[in-house]
Amino acid sequence: MYSNIDLPKILLMKKQITTIVLLLIVSGAQAQNYFYKHDKSNNTNRINTLKQVAQSSNKTTGSLWRIVATSTYMNGGTSLELSDSSKYKYTNGRGSAFNYVDLYMDDNTLESAFLYDTALKYNDYGNGIELTQRFSAEYNTANQMTVLINEQKQTTQLENNSKEIAEINTKGNITRKTTQYWDNSQNKWETMFVSMRTYDAQNRLLVDSSYNSFGGSNTPSNKVTYTYDGSGNLAQTVYSDWDGTAMIAGYRTNYTYSNNKKVTSTDQEFVNNTWRNIYMDSTGYNANGVYNYYIYKEWDTLASKWVNSSQEVRTINAKGLPSVIMFSEWVNNKWQTQMEGVMTTDNNDNITSMVAYSYIGGIKIPMPAFVGNYYYENYSGVGINDVAKTSQVTVYPNPASHTINVVLNGQKDAVVSLTNMTGQTVRVVSVADQVQKAEMNVSGLQPGNYILSVQSANAAPNRQMVTIQ
């Protein structure tokens, strides 16, 4: 939904909120708006990423992991409180990808790197955790998402809210993206926005133009054009808006590179027939070429110079992944720490948790401001014909209050465990040899969402989210 975006505000928000803080705070439409500029300038890269994430129907021997659930805890003043969680359901070899640069999970757009069939969103709006949204996806034979339907809770049940539809050419590029909303009065989908995209022979995005569509009337909205340097790197992005008669360029971003790695991006606005600086991002890398710092500056028009504003410095572990991120602001001519992000990864290099700590006056607050947990399942060797392998386990009742029954359907020597959203294992049941049903006593557990995991001798690990009430 790009056509109703106030780009100056989005650019300003991009500069004022650090990467991890944004990840912690915004979701859904807010996150989509925030990443308008980022997504528009990286659509070609995202398409390539999706091609890598989507497996074919053939079986694979590689070790692959995909996110099946998340949970978010926020500082409630005296304790951490569960604020939201998500659950992702897959039926074949499609996977998910985590953006390690932006530490951002895009799981609610057609260009999402989460190739689920269904995503369930749970939120606490004052009455405890409850199901508030559901996303349902459809795919083509190349495992590219072509339809994404969003349902949102209205009073007592989920109802249709929005739908995105993609038309994809033979090279795998989205050429047309249609956004629709559900009209309750007419009981049908109505088109709101349409985005048309064109590409060059190298599959690089050249133009992304959008128009509003209401009541059968189409009105141009905005256009983004992309140019590239001789090495194929994105050199400039220009944002134009419809003024009633023509597309007028209002903002642009210029990029510079060193050894094909981006080192600066400069945002400018068109004022009084000239381009004027607004913001500049400078990016740095360690000796192995891994992104490890970022400095954002604002243009001081009166002094005609760049002024420091915020900084991000990353500690990179031996696997090339971020382990600690320090965020600072430029205060009284020096950097002052504002927040610290701590990443935890498992033996498979998956980020399993992100914990953010606030700083006040240079002093670290002991209680985290945020805790995010991420849960995975292995789907190596899972193809289109392997649905039974990933859906063998049946769990009932769900939600449960006293006992959970787990039907294994062929799994041998299984171990069933229940983990809360902070990563603590609270129940374990071992099932010997050919026994095909396990009972787990959940009496006394705190109400909320838990991850039930099944490990067995003859099947891939299986994880499901269950609710204790």
Phi, psi and omega in degrees: 000072188271340192285348180252028185261135173270097187300318179304320179292324179294317179297320180295316179297324179301324184275335186271336184247126181291164184305308186289325179297319178299314181303324183283328192262316190256155176205174176058227184297325179299313180295322180296317178296318182301320184266018178307305182296316181298313183293319182297325183273357182229020181299321180296315178297323181294320178299317178297320178298317181296324178296326179285324182288318184285119176275156174281182181286348178288152179285152180239150180258355180286160178269110184240143181229141178227149181285129180249343181198155174220159173216146182232128176244135179243153178291117181265010180109308179242347181201166174279135183237135178295122183253324178197163176206162181224153177224134183241131181245131179238153178238001176204207188279017174283148184236204179218156179227135179260131180279100184284342178283307181270352185051049186234135177253105174270104183233018184220028176225166178299330180273013183302145174268011174253104186264059180276168168270319180218138173238131179249132182245127179244136180223157175249106179255025177117345181242024182092170181292129178213157179291121183242337180214152173221133175247132179235131186242152173235153187226158172270184183291344177268011180063033173258135182293127180246337179219136175225117182251133178249129173244140179234151182289128176238103181068281186238347185213165177282136179226154179306139180233303181212160179218136173245136182232131181246137168254127189238132181278181185292344179267003177086014181262140175286118180259338179212132178233121183248131177249126181239158174236157181272122179266104181297324182293328180258351181056048180201166178278137177238136180286133178254306185225150175226134178242128180248132185235140175236152186227161175267185184294340179267014180066023177271136181292129181254314183220136173231102182248142184234151173218153176275146179223108180228128177060030179084358180258127181255129180233125178305147182240293180206170180214140176237127179245147185233136173234155188231154178274183183296340179268001180089006178279146176297120184259326183204141173236129181241129181253125181236148178238151179280126181258010180111336179229333183204163174279124182245122179292128181239332183217153175209159176232128178253139184241144172234156187222158171224122185053040178066016173250132183294131179244331176217150167224127185242121178267136180225154174239150182266110183228130179052047175064025176214153179274129184240135180297147174235297184226158173218131175254133174242130185242139179236164185223154177277185184297338179267005178082016180267132179303125182220358171203159184210134176234132178249133180233152176248149181275123176270105185296318182294316181275348180056052178204163177277140181236132179302144178229304181215162185215145176230127179235128184249141168263124183257132181278182185295340179270001181082018180251151179290136177246325177221137177232124179253128179250132181227157173239151180276108184231125179052046175065028173206159180280132179237123183296133179247327184202150177234130177248130181243123181256140174241132179239155178267186182291348179259014178066024174268135173289119182258340177203151172227125181240129181246132177244136177271153174239137175234119182060031180084000181256129181283129176280123186301318181283129180301148173280336185201144171226125176243130179244143184228130186242141188234160168228150177274132178231030174298135178078009180266120178239186182302325183272007184256022184304321182299327182294327184264002181228027183288329188272130176247130183240130177205155347286161177211105013289160180229156179240325186237311185224138173250130176258131181239114178264121190271335175052054173108348179284144184244147177048056186271149171239120182253125180231153179238126184238134177279177188283000172261002178093005181271128176282122187250343177212143175219133177229127177260137182240118186279140168047244191267003180298132189249008178216135177238144175244132181237123179280119181247012178298140178090351178282150178294138177301144179149189180267143179225159175255120176262123183244141178234119174249133181218173185279343188229019180208159178294152178304144181233133179230139176221151175270132176236155182245128175258130181232000000 
